[in-house]
Amino acid sequence: MIKTSWYTLIPLKYDLDKLVAWAQEIQCQTEPWDTIGAVSNKQRFWMTSLVPEVWQQCNEIMPCIDYWSEHRMGGSLGPRNCSIWEYPEYDELLPHIDNDEGVGGYPGKTSLIIPLIGDFTTWYFTDDTCTEKADQVTYSPGSIFVMKNWDRYHGGEPCGDYRLCLHVFSQTDIDDYLDVLFD
């Protein structure tokens, strides 16, 4: 595990090839949602139920949202709620903060990001003007990335032309878990 004041990287304890095949099967079976204009211009995502073994690992890190009610996605989503995020071509993640005042309707305190294909660089900014980067990290498939996305403006970019990852949302009342995750 790598811990800093704003992010933590945790090794994924599941066969990456199996997880990629599972995600790609979901992509082939269902229609994606577009995120055009929210945090990206080309991202797409699918909502689904996460593989039980990976869900268990995420919940060992912190309690996660099992069911998420979202009217525009057709009601309650779950069990083991997660989203599959795809950058079908290079596209920068626009500066934002993930909370009720930033990206509206964010369901949890933070998210666990599980990269499946492609490295990604995330940076955070010195303040809400998002003009100066304070720090950055590049992470890869085989890890789980958790950051203080609820109190830091951040953005990022794929290190190549394609990115596929999973997002699992934490519950909201998890401060005791976060105290352990960050230095």
Backbone as numpy.savetxt, mean C-alpha at the origin, in Angstrom:
# Nx Ny Nz CAx CAy CAz Cx Cy Cz
14.41 -7.15 9.57 13.55 -5.96 9.57 14.45 -4.73 9.57
14.07 -3.73 8.79 14.74 -2.43 8.76 13.76 -1.41 9.31
14.15 -0.70 10.38 13.28 0.31 11.01 13.94 1.68 10.93
13.14 2.68 10.58 13.59 4.07 10.63 12.49 4.88 11.33
12.66 6.19 11.34 11.65 7.04 11.97 10.39 7.19 11.11
10.46 6.84 9.82 9.28 7.04 8.97 8.85 5.81 8.16
9.67 4.75 8.09 9.26 3.53 7.41 9.90 2.31 8.06
9.29 1.16 7.80 9.81 -0.14 8.23 9.67 -1.11 7.07
10.70 -1.92 6.85 10.66 -2.99 5.85 10.73 -4.32 6.57
9.79 -5.22 6.26 9.68 -6.51 6.92 9.72 -7.59 5.84
10.51 -8.64 6.02 10.54 -9.71 5.01 9.17 -10.40 4.89
8.76 -10.65 3.66 7.52 -11.38 3.38 7.77 -12.86 3.62
6.88 -13.51 4.36 7.01 -14.94 4.67 6.02 -15.75 3.84
6.10 -15.62 2.54 5.22 -16.37 1.65 5.90 -16.46 0.29
5.65 -17.52 -0.46 6.25 -17.72 -1.76 5.81 -16.61 -2.72
6.75 -15.78 -3.14 6.45 -14.62 -3.99 5.84 -15.04 -5.32
6.37 -16.10 -5.95 5.83 -16.54 -7.24 4.36 -16.94 -7.12
4.00 -17.63 -6.04 2.60 -18.02 -5.82 1.72 -16.78 -5.63
2.24 -15.78 -4.91 1.47 -14.58 -4.65 1.27 -13.77 -5.94
2.30 -13.69 -6.78 2.17 -13.01 -8.07 1.14 -13.72 -8.94
1.20 -15.04 -9.01 0.23 -15.80 -9.83 -1.19 -15.58 -9.32
-1.37 -15.58 -7.99 -2.69 -15.33 -7.40 -3.20 -13.94 -7.82
-2.37 -12.91 -7.69 -2.77 -11.54 -8.03 -3.11 -11.42 -9.52
-2.31 -12.02 -10.37 -2.57 -11.94 -11.80 -3.85 -12.66 -12.18
-4.19 -13.73 -11.47 -5.46 -14.42 -11.71 -6.63 -13.51 -11.36
-6.55 -12.79 -10.24 -7.59 -11.82 -9.86 -7.72 -10.75 -10.94
-6.60 -10.26 -11.44 -6.62 -9.23 -12.48 -7.34 -9.71 -13.73
-7.15 -10.97 -14.08 -7.78 -11.52 -15.29 -9.27 -11.77 -15.11
-9.71 -11.98 -13.86 -11.10 -12.36 -13.60 -12.03 -11.18 -13.35
-11.50 -10.02 -12.98 -12.36 -8.90 -12.60 -11.90 -7.61 -13.26
-12.78 -6.64 -13.30 -12.47 -5.34 -13.87 -11.76 -4.46 -12.84
-10.78 -3.66 -13.27 -10.08 -2.78 -12.32 -10.83 -1.47 -12.11
-10.43 -0.77 -11.06 -10.86 0.61 -10.79 -9.71 1.51 -11.21
-10.01 2.64 -11.80 -8.99 3.63 -12.15 -8.82 4.62 -11.02
-7.60 5.16 -10.89 -7.34 6.18 -9.88 -6.96 7.49 -10.54
-7.37 7.67 -11.77 -6.94 8.83 -12.55 -7.22 10.12 -11.80
-6.16 10.89 -11.60 -6.28 12.20 -10.98 -6.16 12.21 -9.47
-6.42 11.10 -8.79 -6.36 11.08 -7.32 -4.91 11.10 -6.85
-4.18 10.05 -7.13 -2.76 10.00 -6.75 -1.88 9.61 -7.93
-2.49 9.45 -9.09 -1.76 8.97 -10.26 -2.60 9.25 -11.50
-1.98 9.11 -12.64 -2.72 9.26 -13.89 -2.99 7.94 -14.58
-2.28 6.88 -14.18 -2.42 5.61 -14.90 -2.63 4.40 -14.00
-2.61 4.55 -12.68 -2.79 3.41 -11.79 -4.18 2.80 -11.94
-4.23 1.49 -11.67 -5.50 0.79 -11.58 -5.44 -0.10 -10.35
-6.62 -0.45 -9.80 -6.60 -1.36 -8.66 -7.82 -2.27 -8.66
-7.65 -3.40 -7.99 -8.68 -4.42 -7.83 -8.85 -4.65 -6.34
-10.08 -4.79 -5.87 -10.36 -5.12 -4.48 -10.65 -6.62 -4.40
-10.08 -7.27 -3.38 -10.25 -8.71 -3.26 -10.00 -9.15 -1.81
-10.01 -10.46 -1.59 -9.68 -11.05 -0.29 -8.29 -11.65 -0.37
-7.43 -11.26 0.55 -6.04 -11.67 0.53 -5.87 -13.15 0.88
-4.83 -13.75 0.35 -4.43 -15.11 0.69 -4.34 -15.22 2.22
-4.97 -16.23 2.83 -5.02 -16.31 4.30 -3.66 -16.26 5.00
-2.64 -16.91 4.46 -1.32 -16.92 5.11 -0.68 -15.54 5.11
-0.85 -14.78 4.04 -0.30 -13.42 3.99 -1.12 -12.51 4.90
-2.43 -12.70 4.93 -3.29 -11.94 5.83 -2.84 -12.14 7.28
-2.54 -13.37 7.63 -2.09 -13.67 8.99 -0.80 -12.93 9.31
0.16 -12.92 8.37 1.41 -12.21 8.62 1.15 -10.71 8.80
0.30 -10.13 7.96 -0.01 -8.70 8.08 -0.62 -8.40 9.45
-1.50 -9.26 9.92 -2.14 -9.05 11.22 -1.20 -9.29 12.39
-0.13 -10.02 12.18 0.90 -10.15 13.21 1.70 -8.85 13.32
1.78 -8.11 12.24 2.47 -6.81 12.25 1.60 -5.77 12.94
0.31 -5.73 12.56 -0.67 -4.83 13.18 -2.07 -5.28 12.78
-3.09 -5.00 13.58 -4.46 -5.39 13.20 -4.89 -4.67 11.92
-5.44 -5.45 10.99 -5.84 -4.92 9.69 -7.36 -4.95 9.52
-7.85 -4.15 8.59 -9.28 -4.07 8.32 -9.71 -5.30 7.54
-10.55 -6.12 8.17 -11.03 -7.35 7.56 -12.10 -7.06 6.51
-13.05 -6.20 6.85 -14.12 -5.78 5.94 -14.08 -4.26 5.82
-14.32 -3.76 4.62 -14.33 -2.33 4.38 -15.60 -2.00 3.61
-16.42 -1.13 4.15 -17.65 -0.71 3.46 -17.35 0.52 2.62
-17.59 0.40 1.35 -17.31 1.49 0.41 -18.43 1.50 -0.63
-19.26 2.55 -0.60 -20.44 2.58 -1.46 -20.11 2.53 -2.95
-19.06 3.19 -3.40 -18.79 3.23 -4.84 -18.25 1.91 -5.36
-17.85 1.01 -4.45 -17.35 -0.29 -4.87 -18.37 -1.39 -4.63
-19.60 -1.01 -4.33 -20.65 -2.00 -4.24 -20.88 -2.59 -2.86
-20.61 -1.84 -1.82 -20.91 -2.32 -0.47 -19.70 -2.77 0.30
-19.89 -3.77 1.14 -18.84 -4.25 2.03 -17.88 -5.16 1.27
-16.59 -4.95 1.48 -15.56 -5.73 0.81 -14.77 -6.52 1.84
-14.55 -7.77 1.59 -13.83 -8.64 2.51 -14.37 -10.04 2.36
-13.96 -10.98 3.17 -13.03 -10.86 4.28 -11.60 -10.70 3.80
-10.70 -10.40 4.72 -9.27 -10.23 4.45 -9.06 -9.18 3.36
-9.71 -8.03 3.52 -9.72 -6.99 2.51 -8.31 -6.55 2.10
-8.08 -6.53 0.81 -6.84 -5.97 0.27 -7.11 -5.45 -1.13
-6.20 -4.65 -1.62 -6.29 -4.18 -3.00 -5.00 -4.52 -3.73
-5.16 -4.82 -5.00 -4.03 -5.08 -5.90 -3.85 -3.81 -6.72
-2.66 -3.21 -6.66 -2.39 -1.97 -7.38 -1.43 -2.24 -8.53
-1.76 -1.68 -9.69 -0.93 -1.86 -10.87 -0.59 -0.51 -11.49
0.67 -0.36 -11.83 1.10 0.73 -12.69 1.40 0.06 -14.03
0.48 0.12 -15.01 0.69 -0.60 -16.26 1.82 0.00 -17.11
2.21 1.20 -16.80 3.38 1.83 -17.41 3.91 2.84 -16.42
5.09 3.34 -16.65 5.70 4.27 -15.70 4.74 5.41 -15.37
4.55 5.68 -14.10 3.69 6.78 -13.66 4.08 7.16 -12.25
4.36 8.41 -12.02 4.75 8.88 -10.70 3.55 8.87 -9.75
3.80 8.48 -8.50 2.79 8.59 -7.45 2.81 10.04 -6.98
1.71 10.75 -7.19 1.65 12.17 -6.90 1.74 12.44 -5.39
2.31 13.57 -4.99 2.40 13.90 -3.56 1.01 13.93 -2.91
0.91 13.29 -1.73 -0.35 13.24 -0.99 -0.08 12.78 0.43
-1.11 12.85 1.26 -1.07 12.30 2.60 -2.31 11.43 2.75
-2.16 10.28 3.38 -3.26 9.32 3.48 -3.98 9.45 4.82
-4.96 10.31 4.86 -5.83 10.43 6.04 -7.12 11.09 5.59
-8.03 11.30 6.50 -9.33 11.88 6.12 -9.21 13.26 5.49
-8.17 13.99 5.86 -8.00 15.33 5.29 -7.18 15.31 4.01
-6.43 14.23 3.76 -5.63 14.13 2.55 -6.41 13.40 1.48
-6.22 12.10 1.38 -6.98 11.28 0.44 -8.27 10.92 1.14
-9.38 11.50 0.71 -10.66 11.35 1.40 -11.12 9.91 1.56
-11.63 9.62 2.73 -12.19 8.31 3.00 -11.18 7.22 3.26
-9.93 7.55 3.53 -8.92 6.53 3.83 -9.41 5.72 5.02
-9.50 4.39 4.89 -10.21 3.61 5.91 -9.43 3.29 7.18
-8.11 3.35 7.16 -7.34 2.95 8.33 -6.32 4.00 8.71
-5.47 3.66 9.65 -4.40 4.56 10.08 -3.26 4.56 9.06
-2.90 3.39 8.55 -1.82 3.27 7.57 -2.10 2.06 6.69
-1.17 1.74 5.80 -1.33 0.54 4.99 -0.01 -0.21 4.93
-0.12 -1.50 4.72 1.03 -2.35 4.50 1.09 -2.57 3.00
2.22 -2.28 2.39 2.38 -2.40 0.94 3.29 -3.59 0.69
2.81 -4.51 -0.15 3.56 -5.72 -0.47 3.89 -5.69 -1.96
5.13 -5.29 -2.33 5.48 -5.26 -3.75 5.57 -6.68 -4.33
5.01 -6.86 -5.52 5.02 -8.15 -6.19 5.93 -8.16 -7.41
5.84 -7.10 -8.21 6.68 -6.97 -9.40 7.18 -5.53 -9.44
8.48 -5.35 -9.60 9.07 -4.03 -9.76 9.45 -3.36 -8.45
10.63 -2.75 -8.47 11.08 -1.93 -7.34 10.35 -0.59 -7.38
10.29 0.06 -6.23 9.60 1.34 -6.12 10.37 2.23 -5.15
10.49 3.51 -5.48 11.11 4.49 -4.60 10.02 5.39 -4.03
9.97 5.46 -2.71 9.05 6.35 -2.01 9.87 7.42 -1.31
9.41 8.64 -1.38 10.08 9.72 -0.65 9.04 10.46 0.18
9.52 11.12 1.21 8.62 11.99 1.95 9.19 13.39 1.91
8.30 14.37 2.09 8.63 15.78 1.93 8.82 16.46 3.28
9.54 17.56 3.27 9.81 18.29 4.50 8.56 18.95 5.07
7.59 19.29 4.19 6.35 19.94 4.67 5.25 19.76 3.64
4.11 20.39 3.88 2.94 20.18 3.02 3.00 20.89 1.67
4.06 21.67 1.43 4.21 22.27 0.10 4.73 21.26 -0.92
5.31 20.17 -0.43 5.81 19.08 -1.27 6.82 19.56 -2.31
7.65 20.51 -1.91 8.66 21.03 -2.82 10.05 20.49 -2.53
10.29 20.02 -1.31 11.62 19.53 -0.94 11.52 18.15 -0.30
12.26 17.20 -0.87 12.27 15.84 -0.33 13.16 15.79 0.92
12.66 15.14 1.97 13.44 14.98 3.20 14.26 13.69 3.18
13.71 12.64 2.58 14.37 11.34 2.54 13.66 10.46 1.53
14.28 9.34 1.18 13.65 8.40 0.27 14.18 7.00 0.53
13.42 6.00 0.07 13.81 4.60 0.18 13.31 3.86 -1.05
14.10 2.90 -1.53 13.69 2.02 -2.61 13.48 0.63 -2.02
12.34 0.02 -2.32 12.05 -1.30 -1.79 11.62 -2.21 -2.93
11.68 -3.53 -2.66 11.56 -4.53 -3.71 10.59 -5.65 -3.33
10.18 -6.45 -4.32 9.38 -7.63 -4.02 10.09 -8.53 -3.00
9.27 -9.16 -2.16 9.80 -10.01 -1.10 9.79 -9.31 0.25
9.23 -8.10 0.29 9.18 -7.34 1.54 7.78 -6.79 1.76
7.55 -6.33 2.97 6.33 -5.59 3.31 6.80 -4.21 3.76
6.27 -3.17 3.15 6.67 -1.78 3.42 5.56 -1.09 4.20
5.92 -0.53 5.35 4.97 0.24 6.16 5.60 1.60 6.41
4.84 2.68 6.18 5.38 4.01 6.43 4.37 4.87 7.17
4.84 5.99 7.68 3.97 6.94 8.36 3.26 7.79 7.31
2.42 7.15 6.52 1.74 7.85 5.43 0.59 8.72 5.92
0.23 8.62 7.19 -0.88 9.40 7.74 -0.43 10.76 8.24
0.87 10.97 8.44 1.29 12.27 8.94 2.42 12.88 8.13
2.75 12.27 7.00 3.81 12.78 6.14 3.35 12.80 4.69
3.52 13.93 4.06 3.27 14.00 2.62 4.36 13.19 1.94
3.95 12.39 0.98 4.88 11.50 0.31 4.47 11.31 -1.15
5.36 10.78 -1.91 5.13 10.45 -3.31 6.12 9.37 -3.68
6.22 9.08 -4.96 7.18 8.06 -5.36 7.11 7.77 -6.83
7.92 6.78 -7.22 7.93 6.38 -8.61 8.45 4.95 -8.76
7.89 4.22 -9.73 8.42 2.89 -10.02 9.84 3.03 -10.58
10.66 2.03 -10.33 12.03 2.05 -10.86 12.10 1.48 -12.27
10.98 1.05 -12.80 10.91 0.52 -14.16 9.58 0.88 -14.78
9.23 0.15 -15.82 8.01 0.46 -16.57 6.75 -0.18 -16.02
6.88 -1.12 -15.08 5.70 -1.84 -14.58 5.86 -2.08 -13.09
4.74 -1.93 -12.36 4.72 -2.21 -10.93 3.41 -2.89 -10.58
3.50 -3.91 -9.72 2.33 -4.58 -9.18 2.56 -4.77 -7.69
1.58 -4.38 -6.87 1.74 -4.51 -5.42 0.38 -4.70 -4.76
0.42 -5.10 -3.50 -0.79 -5.26 -2.69 -0.81 -4.20 -1.61
-2.00 -3.74 -1.24 -2.20 -2.84 -0.10 -3.17 -3.49 0.86
-2.80 -3.52 2.12 -3.67 -3.99 3.19 -3.79 -2.83 4.17
-5.01 -2.43 4.49 -5.22 -1.29 5.39 -5.23 -1.73 6.84
-4.55 -0.96 7.67 -4.58 -1.22 9.11 -5.91 -0.73 9.69
-6.20 -1.19 10.89 -7.29 -0.60 11.64 -6.84 0.79 12.11
-7.72 1.52 12.74 -7.37 2.90 13.14 -6.72 3.00 14.51
-7.09 2.17 15.45 -6.59 2.27 16.81 -5.39 1.33 17.00
-4.24 1.70 16.42 -3.07 0.81 16.41 -1.80 1.48 16.91
-1.93 2.56 17.66 -0.75 3.32 18.07 0.29 2.47 18.81
-0.14 1.51 19.62 0.82 0.65 20.33 1.67 -0.15 19.35
1.09 -0.61 18.25 1.83 -1.35 17.24 2.81 -0.43 16.50
2.36 0.78 16.22 3.22 1.72 15.50 4.41 2.14 16.33
4.24 2.24 17.65 5.37 2.59 18.52 6.49 1.56 18.38
6.16 0.33 18.11 7.16 -0.73 17.94 7.78 -0.70 16.54
7.01 -0.28 15.54 7.46 -0.34 14.14 8.48 0.74 13.76
8.41 1.89 14.39 9.27 3.00 13.96 10.21 3.43 15.08
11.44 3.79 14.71 12.41 4.29 15.70 12.05 5.68 16.17
